[in-house]
Amino acid sequence: MQLPFPAYPICEEEHPTRWFLGQDVLLRDDDGTAVLAHARTPEDLDRIRDLIPGNWLKN
């Protein structure tokens, strides 16, 4: 579920940041340029890694 925060930055020239809340997981999506995740347990984080493709260990 997307949280009801305004997309930041509001300026259309920048990549907006959106926040999502799931069961025991908080996600930040920087318009596809980065996804950050915080989970209550390592198992919850593993579940998100399984659901969202990509190289999660890439810096």
Gaussian input, Z-matrix of N, CA and C with variables (Angstrom, degrees):
# hf/3-21g

backbone

0 1
 N
 C     1     B1
 C     2     B2     1     A1
 N     3     B3     2     A2     1     D1
 C     4     B4     3     A3     2     D2
 C     5     B5     4     A4     3     D3
 N     6     B6     5     A5     4     D4
 C     7     B7     6     A6     5     D5
 C     8     B8     7     A7     6     D6
 N     9     B9     8     A8     7     D7
 C    10    B10     9     A9     8     D8
 C    11    B11    10    A10     9     D9
 N    12    B12    11    A11    10    D10
 C    13    B13    12    A12    11    D11
 C    14    B14    13    A13    12    D12
 N    15    B15    14    A14    13    D13
 C    16    B16    15    A15    14    D14
 C    17    B17    16    A16    15    D15
 N    18    B18    17    A17    16    D16
 C    19    B19    18    A18    17    D17
 C    20    B20    19    A19    18    D18
 N    21    B21    20    A20    19    D19
 C    22    B22    21    A21    20    D20
 C    23    B23    22    A22    21    D21
 N    24    B24    23    A23    22    D22
 C    25    B25    24    A24    23    D23
 C    26    B26    25    A25    24    D24
 N    27    B27    26    A26    25    D25
 C    28    B28    27    A27    26    D26
 C    29    B29    28    A28    27    D27
 N    30    B30    29    A29    28    D28
 C    31    B31    30    A30    29    D29
 C    32    B32    31    A31    30    D30
 N    33    B33    32    A32    31    D31
 C    34    B34    33    A33    32    D32
 C    35    B35    34    A34    33    D33
 N    36    B36    35    A35    34    D34
 C    37    B37    36    A36    35    D35
 C    38    B38    37    A37    36    D36
 N    39    B39    38    A38    37    D37
 C    40    B40    39    A39    38    D38
 C    41    B41    40    A40    39    D39
 N    42    B42    41    A41    40    D40
 C    43    B43    42    A42    41    D41
 C    44    B44    43    A43    42    D42
 N    45    B45    44    A44    43    D43
 C    46    B46    45    A45    44    D44
 C    47    B47    46    A46    45    D45
 N    48    B48    47    A47    46    D46
 C    49    B49    48    A48    47    D47
 C    50    B50    49    A49    48    D48
 N    51    B51    50    A50    49    D49
 C    52    B52    51    A51    50    D50
 C    53    B53    52    A52    51    D51
 N    54    B54    53    A53    52    D52
 C    55    B55    54    A54    53    D53
 C    56    B56    55    A55    54    D54
 N    57    B57    56    A56    55    D55
 C    58    B58    57    A57    56    D56
 C    59    B59    58    A58    57    D57
 N    60    B60    59    A59    58    D58
 C    61    B61    60    A60    59    D59
 C    62    B62    61    A61    60    D60
 N    63    B63    62    A62    61    D61
 C    64    B64    63    A63    62    D62
 C    65    B65    64    A64    63    D63
 N    66    B66    65    A65    64    D64
 C    67    B67    66    A66    65    D65
 C    68    B68    67    A67    66    D66
 N    69    B69    68    A68    67    D67
 C    70    B70    69    A69    68    D68
 C    71    B71    70    A70    69    D69
 N    72    B72    71    A71    70    D70
 C    73    B73    72    A72    71    D71
 C    74    B74    73    A73    72    D72
 N    75    B75    74    A74    73    D73
 C    76    B76    75    A75    74    D74
 C    77    B77    76    A76    75    D75
 N    78    B78    77    A77    76    D76
 C    79    B79    78    A78    77    D77
 C    80    B80    79    A79    78    D78
 N    81    B81    80    A80    79    D79
 C    82    B82    81    A81    80    D80
 C    83    B83    82    A82    81    D81
 N    84    B84    83    A83    82    D82
 C    85    B85    84    A84    83    D83
 C    86    B86    85    A85    84    D84
 N    87    B87    86    A86    85    D85
 C    88    B88    87    A87    86    D86
 C    89    B89    88    A88    87    D87
 N    90    B90    89    A89    88    D88
 C    91    B91    90    A90    89    D89
 C    92    B92    91    A91    90    D90
 N    93    B93    92    A92    91    D91
 C    94    B94    93    A93    92    D92
 C    95    B95    94    A94    93    D93
 N    96    B96    95    A95    94    D94
 C    97    B97    96    A96    95    D95
 C    98    B98    97    A97    96    D96
 N    99    B99    98    A98    97    D97
 C   100   B100    99    A99    98    D98
 C   101   B101   100   A100    99    D99
 N   102   B102   101   A101   100   D100
 C   103   B103   102   A102   101   D101
 C   104   B104   103   A103   102   D102
 N   105   B105   104   A104   103   D103
 C   106   B106   105   A105   104   D104
 C   107   B107   106   A106   105   D105
 N   108   B108   107   A107   106   D106
 C   109   B109   108   A108   107   D107
 C   110   B110   109   A109   108   D108
 N   111   B111   110   A110   109   D109
 C   112   B112   111   A111   110   D110
 C   113   B113   112   A112   111   D111
 N   114   B114   113   A113   112   D112
 C   115   B115   114   A114   113   D113
 C   116   B116   115   A115   114   D114
 N   117   B117   116   A116   115   D115
 C   118   B118   117   A117   116   D116
 C   119   B119   118   A118   117   D117
 N   120   B120   119   A119   118   D118
 C   121   B121   120   A120   119   D119
 C   122   B122   121   A121   120   D120
 N   123   B123   122   A122   121   D121
 C   124   B124   123   A123   122   D122
 C   125   B125   124   A124   123   D123
 N   126   B126   125   A125   124   D124
 C   127   B127   126   A126   125   D125
 C   128   B128   127   A127   126   D126
 N   129   B129   128   A128   127   D127
 C   130   B130   129   A129   128   D128
 C   131   B131   130   A130   129   D129
 N   132   B132   131   A131   130   D130
 C   133   B133   132   A132   131   D131
 C   134   B134   133   A133   132   D132
 N   135   B135   134   A134   133   D133
 C   136   B136   135   A135   134   D134
 C   137   B137   136   A136   135   D135
 N   138   B138   137   A137   136   D136
 C   139   B139   138   A138   137   D137
 C   140   B140   139   A139   138   D138
 N   141   B141   140   A140   139   D139
 C   142   B142   141   A141   140   D140
 C   143   B143   142   A142   141   D141
 N   144   B144   143   A143   142   D142
 C   145   B145   144   A144   143   D143
 C   146   B146   145   A145   144   D144
 N   147   B147   146   A146   145   D145
 C   148   B148   147   A147   146   D146
 C   149   B149   148   A148   147   D147
 N   150   B150   149   A149   148   D148
 C   151   B151   150   A150   149   D149
 C   152   B152   151   A151   150   D150
 N   153   B153   152   A152   151   D151
 C   154   B154   153   A153   152   D152
 C   155   B155   154   A154   153   D153
 N   156   B156   155   A155   154   D154
 C   157   B157   156   A156   155   D155
 C   158   B158   157   A157   156   D156
 N   159   B159   158   A158   157   D157
 C   160   B160   159   A159   158   D158
 C   161   B161   160   A160   159   D159
 N   162   B162   161   A161   160   D160
 C   163   B163   162   A162   161   D161
 C   164   B164   163   A163   162   D162
 N   165   B165   164   A164   163   D163
 C   166   B166   165   A165   164   D164
 C   167   B167   166   A166   165   D165
 N   168   B168   167   A167   166   D166
 C   169   B169   168   A168   167   D167
 C   170   B170   169   A169   168   D168
 N   171   B171   170   A170   169   D169
 C   172   B172   171   A171   170   D170
 C   173   B173   172   A172   171   D171
 N   174   B174   173   A173   172   D172
 C   175   B175   174   A174   173   D173
 C   176   B176   175   A175   174   D174

   B1=1.4458
   B2=1.5361
   B3=1.3263
   B4=1.4610
   B5=1.5181
   B6=1.3190
   B7=1.4607
   B8=1.5212
   B9=1.3257
   B10=1.4719
   B11=1.5225
   B12=1.3306
   B13=1.4575
   B14=1.5239
   B15=1.3149
   B16=1.4696
   B17=1.5220
   B18=1.3283
   B19=1.4599
   B20=1.5231
   B21=1.3100
   B22=1.4499
   B23=1.5199
   B24=1.2766
   B25=1.4552
   B26=1.5214
   B27=1.3044
   B28=1.4550
   B29=1.5301
   B30=1.2948
   B31=1.4672
   B32=1.5278
   B33=1.3319
   B34=1.4644
   B35=1.5231
   B36=1.3148
   B37=1.4575
   B38=1.5221
   B39=1.2974
   B40=1.4555
   B41=1.5210
   B42=1.3120
   B43=1.4595
   B44=1.5295
   B45=1.3315
   B46=1.4702
   B47=1.5286
   B48=1.3129
   B49=1.4537
   B50=1.5162
   B51=1.3307
   B52=1.4639
   B53=1.5260
   B54=1.3190
   B55=1.4598
   B56=1.5232
   B57=1.3497
   B58=1.4562
   B59=1.5247
   B60=1.3209
   B61=1.4539
   B62=1.5134
   B63=1.3178
   B64=1.4585
   B65=1.5124
   B66=1.3024
   B67=1.4602
   B68=1.5297
   B69=1.3152
   B70=1.4686
   B71=1.5252
   B72=1.3438
   B73=1.4628
   B74=1.5232
   B75=1.3343
   B76=1.4562
   B77=1.5232
   B78=1.3470
   B79=1.4618
   B80=1.5143
   B81=1.3168
   B82=1.4631
   B83=1.5164
   B84=1.3148
   B85=1.4636
   B86=1.5135
   B87=1.3125
   B88=1.4630
   B89=1.5231
   B90=1.3386
   B91=1.4595
   B92=1.5229
   B93=1.3094
   B94=1.4532
   B95=1.5152
   B96=1.3188
   B97=1.4671
   B98=1.5115
   B99=1.3394
   B100=1.4673
   B101=1.5207
   B102=1.3176
   B103=1.4572
   B104=1.5146
   B105=1.3252
   B106=1.4569
   B107=1.5182
   B108=1.3238
   B109=1.4589
   B110=1.5116
   B111=1.3129
   B112=1.4662
   B113=1.5173
   B114=1.3268
   B115=1.4563
   B116=1.5200
   B117=1.3128
   B118=1.4587
   B119=1.5302
   B120=1.3332
   B121=1.4649
   B122=1.5213
   B123=1.3240
   B124=1.4642
   B125=1.5314
   B126=1.3147
   B127=1.4600
   B128=1.5282
   B129=1.3291
   B130=1.4699
   B131=1.5291
   B132=1.3246
   B133=1.4685
   B134=1.5275
   B135=1.3211
   B136=1.4649
   B137=1.5228
   B138=1.3241
   B139=1.4654
   B140=1.5344
   B141=1.3288
   B142=1.4628
   B143=1.5242
   B144=1.3263
   B145=1.4705
   B146=1.5222
   B147=1.3229
   B148=1.4649
   B149=1.5262
   B150=1.3363
   B151=1.4647
   B152=1.5258
   B153=1.3302
   B154=1.4588
   B155=1.5251
   B156=1.3316
   B157=1.4679
   B158=1.5261
   B159=1.3151
   B160=1.4546
   B161=1.5052
   B162=1.3300
   B163=1.4584
   B164=1.5225
   B165=1.3118
   B166=1.4614
   B167=1.5264
   B168=1.2847
   B169=1.4679
   B170=1.5164
   B171=1.3326
   B172=1.4654
   B173=1.5229
   B174=1.3387
   B175=1.4619
   B176=1.5037
   A1=107.87
   A2=115.76
   A3=118.80
   A4=108.84
   A5=115.62
   A6=120.69
   A7=110.06
   A8=117.05
   A9=120.64
   A10=113.89
   A11=117.22
   A12=121.22
   A13=107.86
   A14=118.13
   A15=118.49
   A16=109.48
   A17=116.43
   A18=120.36
   A19=107.60
   A20=117.27
   A21=121.39
   A22=108.24
   A23=122.56
   A24=125.75
   A25=111.30
   A26=115.51
   A27=121.97
   A28=110.49
   A29=116.87
   A30=122.78
   A31=109.25
   A32=117.69
   A33=122.08
   A34=112.77
   A35=118.72
   A36=121.27
   A37=112.18
   A38=117.93
   A39=122.73
   A40=110.29
   A41=116.87
   A42=121.90
   A43=108.72
   A44=117.43
   A45=118.77
   A46=111.96
   A47=115.83
   A48=123.20
   A49=108.18
   A50=116.02
   A51=121.29
   A52=108.59
   A53=115.93
   A54=122.58
   A55=109.76
   A56=115.70
   A57=122.11
   A58=109.40
   A59=115.04
   A60=121.33
   A61=108.81
   A62=116.18
   A63=122.21
   A64=108.77
   A65=115.85
   A66=119.81
   A67=109.00
   A68=116.46
   A69=124.58
   A70=113.91
   A71=117.55
   A72=121.53
   A73=109.95
   A74=116.02
   A75=122.78
   A76=106.90
   A77=116.91
   A78=121.89
   A79=110.74
   A80=115.27
   A81=121.91
   A82=106.80
   A83=117.20
   A84=123.68
   A85=108.44
   A86=116.31
   A87=121.83
   A88=109.04
   A89=115.98
   A90=124.23
   A91=112.29
   A92=116.11
   A93=120.50
   A94=114.73
   A95=118.62
   A96=119.80
   A97=111.46
   A98=116.82
   A99=122.13
   A100=109.07
   A101=115.32
   A102=121.49
   A103=106.69
   A104=115.55
   A105=120.95
   A106=108.21
   A107=116.65
   A108=120.81
   A109=110.30
   A110=114.91
   A111=122.13
   A112=106.12
   A113=116.41
   A114=120.60
   A115=109.91
   A116=114.80
   A117=120.54
   A118=111.76
   A119=116.83
   A120=121.47
   A121=109.64
   A122=117.53
   A123=119.95
   A124=112.25
   A125=117.32
   A126=121.07
   A127=111.33
   A128=116.81
   A129=120.71
   A130=110.64
   A131=116.51
   A132=120.30
   A133=110.67
   A134=117.17
   A135=120.50
   A136=110.74
   A137=117.26
   A138=121.83
   A139=109.98
   A140=117.00
   A141=120.86
   A142=110.57
   A143=116.94
   A144=120.18
   A145=110.98
   A146=116.88
   A147=120.54
   A148=111.68
   A149=117.02
   A150=121.01
   A151=113.41
   A152=117.13
   A153=121.21
   A154=107.99
   A155=117.33
   A156=120.02
   A157=111.88
   A158=114.91
   A159=120.50
   A160=111.03
   A161=114.94
   A162=121.80
   A163=108.56
   A164=116.92
   A165=122.52
   A166=113.04
   A167=117.77
   A168=119.89
   A169=112.58
   A170=116.79
   A171=120.57
   A172=109.31
   A173=116.95
   A174=121.24
   A175=110.41
   D1=129.13
   D2=177.56
   D3=-76.37
   D4=133.78
   D5=179.07
   D6=-76.45
   D7=148.72
   D8=-173.76
   D9=-80.32
   D10=45.19
   D11=174.19
   D12=-92.64
   D13=146.34
   D14=175.93
   D15=-66.99
   D16=146.98
   D17=175.74
   D18=-63.48
   D19=129.92
   D20=-178.84
   D21=-121.18
   D22=133.14
   D23=0.64
   D24=-77.09
   D25=154.60
   D26=-177.12
   D27=-72.92
   D28=-28.60
   D29=178.20
   D30=-59.85
   D31=130.55
   D32=-175.96
   D33=-70.66
   D34=-13.92
   D35=-178.13
   D36=-77.78
   D37=-18.20
   D38=-178.91
   D39=-100.71
   D40=165.06
   D41=176.31
   D42=-82.76
   D43=121.17
   D44=-178.40
   D45=-73.74
   D46=151.06
   D47=175.16
   D48=-103.85
   D49=129.78
   D50=177.69
   D51=-123.66
   D52=149.56
   D53=-178.86
   D54=-117.01
   D55=140.52
   D56=179.47
   D57=-131.00
   D58=146.88
   D59=178.63
   D60=-123.43
   D61=129.50
   D62=175.52
   D63=-126.39
   D64=-173.46
   D65=179.38
   D66=-65.08
   D67=107.66
   D68=178.34
   D69=62.52
   D70=24.14
   D71=-179.30
   D72=-140.85
   D73=138.66
   D74=173.69
   D75=-120.15
   D76=128.72
   D77=-179.15
   D78=-120.17
   D79=143.98
   D80=172.15
   D81=-120.35
   D82=125.33
   D83=179.20
   D84=-113.46
   D85=115.40
   D86=177.61
   D87=-93.90
   D88=61.46
   D89=177.32
   D90=51.61
   D91=40.86
   D92=176.50
   D93=82.29
   D94=-9.03
   D95=178.38
   D96=-80.17
   D97=-25.02
   D98=177.27
   D99=-160.31
   D100=145.66
   D101=172.76
   D102=-126.93
   D103=124.56
   D104=177.22
   D105=-112.79
   D106=141.09
   D107=-177.39
   D108=-132.31
   D109=141.25
   D110=173.21
   D111=-128.60
   D112=128.32
   D113=-177.04
   D114=-126.96
   D115=155.40
   D116=179.86
   D117=-68.11
   D118=-37.07
   D119=-178.61
   D120=-134.83
   D121=161.61
   D122=174.82
   D123=-59.46
   D124=-33.83
   D125=178.89
   D126=-65.98
   D127=-38.35
   D128=176.62
   D129=-63.54
   D130=-39.82
   D131=178.38
   D132=-67.39
   D133=-39.64
   D134=176.50
   D135=-60.76
   D136=-38.54
   D137=179.32
   D138=-61.70
   D139=-42.40
   D140=178.85
   D141=-67.11
   D142=-40.58
   D143=177.68
   D144=-60.20
   D145=-35.53
   D146=178.14
   D147=-70.38
   D148=-32.27
   D149=-176.46
   D150=-83.04
   D151=-30.10
   D152=-176.57
   D153=-113.17
   D154=113.39
   D155=-178.07
   D156=-69.69
   D157=158.38
   D158=176.47
   D159=134.48
   D160=171.04
   D161=179.40
   D162=-90.92
   D163=97.08
   D164=-175.85
   D165=-72.96
   D166=-15.08
   D167=-178.29
   D168=-98.56
   D169=-2.58
   D170=-179.83
   D171=-72.42
   D172=134.79
   D173=179.10
   D174=-91.42

